[in-house]
Amino acid sequence: MLGRLFIMAVIACFWLFASCAQVERRVYAKPEVTDTQRTQDHRECLRSAIDGPRDLERGLFLTIPVDRETFNKCMEARGYMGQRVR
């Protein structure tokens, strides 16, 4: 029983590390924009980059596929400049 639990924990850790390593992060900045507006723009672009509303209902521990290219284009169309972050 303890061995099986340990194996499940190790698999979960590998899954988390693998999913984190594949994400390209960008920070978006726009002169003279409020934090409230930046947050609203971020949420709207994120919603447009998620494959349908059913993905939002999957749950807390499941990954939600985000189309990064769609998200980046949406933010840039709103006047934000993206910079890659490692």
C-alpha positions as MATLAB code, in Angstrom:
seq = 'MLGRLFIMAVIACFWLFASCAQVERRVYAKPEVTDTQRTQDHRECLRSAIDGPRDLERGLFLTIPVDRETFNKCMEARGYMGQRVR';
ca = [
       0.000    0.000    0.000;
       2.746    2.463    0.956;
       4.739    1.529   -2.153;
       1.786    2.234   -4.416;
       1.220    5.630   -2.759;
       4.895    6.501   -3.202;
       4.799    5.580   -6.892;
       1.685    7.725   -7.419;
       3.399   10.683   -5.705;
       6.502   10.314   -7.890;
       4.386   10.173  -11.051;
       2.496   13.293   -9.968;
       5.776   15.158   -9.388;
       7.133   14.205  -12.820;
       3.862   15.286  -14.420;
       4.030   18.689  -12.716;
       7.664   19.298  -13.667;
       7.095   18.212  -17.267;
       4.123   20.512  -17.722;
       5.996   23.491  -16.244;
       9.007   22.995  -18.489;
       6.980   23.270  -21.696;
       5.419   26.679  -21.098;
       6.843   29.807  -22.662;
       6.019   32.735  -20.432;
       5.672   36.319  -21.519;
       5.154   39.458  -19.533;
       2.982   42.090  -21.177;
       3.373   45.797  -20.579;
       1.498   48.802  -21.875;
       2.279   52.375  -20.909;
      -0.305   54.184  -18.799;
      -2.661   51.244  -18.296;
      -4.191   50.548  -14.899;
      -3.797   47.228  -13.130;
      -7.558   46.755  -13.360;
      -7.540   47.231  -17.138;
      -4.489   44.958  -17.573;
      -6.202   42.231  -15.539;
      -9.412   42.581  -17.551;
      -7.538   42.419  -20.866;
      -5.557   39.391  -19.651;
      -8.737   37.542  -18.651;
     -10.525   38.308  -21.898;
      -7.564   37.181  -23.993;
      -7.208   34.053  -21.879;
     -10.869   33.195  -22.399;
     -10.464   33.608  -26.156;
      -7.443   31.273  -26.127;
      -9.129   28.424  -24.245;
     -10.771   25.713  -26.314;
     -14.394   26.272  -25.351;
     -16.239   26.916  -22.104;
     -16.238   23.244  -21.138;
     -12.495   23.485  -20.432;
     -13.167   26.038  -17.698;
     -15.345   23.485  -15.903;
     -12.740   20.712  -15.787;
     -11.603   21.376  -12.264;
      -8.728   22.665  -10.226;
      -6.148   19.927  -10.777;
      -6.586   19.317  -14.484;
      -4.600   21.218  -17.049;
      -6.505   23.533  -19.353;
      -5.037   23.771  -22.844;
      -4.352   27.393  -23.765;
      -3.562   28.385  -27.322;
      -0.560   30.598  -26.564;
      -0.396   32.016  -30.068;
      -4.021   33.180  -29.874;
      -3.418   34.664  -26.423;
      -0.266   36.498  -27.553;
      -1.990   37.921  -30.640;
      -4.929   39.089  -28.545;
      -2.705   40.941  -26.065;
      -0.635   42.491  -28.857;
      -3.810   43.593  -30.679;
      -4.765   45.487  -27.516;
      -1.483   47.390  -27.619;
       0.599   45.348  -25.154;
       4.255   44.569  -25.784;
       5.270   41.036  -24.843;
       8.666   40.084  -23.458;
       9.803   36.484  -22.921;
      10.550   35.438  -19.368;
      12.452   32.324  -18.377;
];
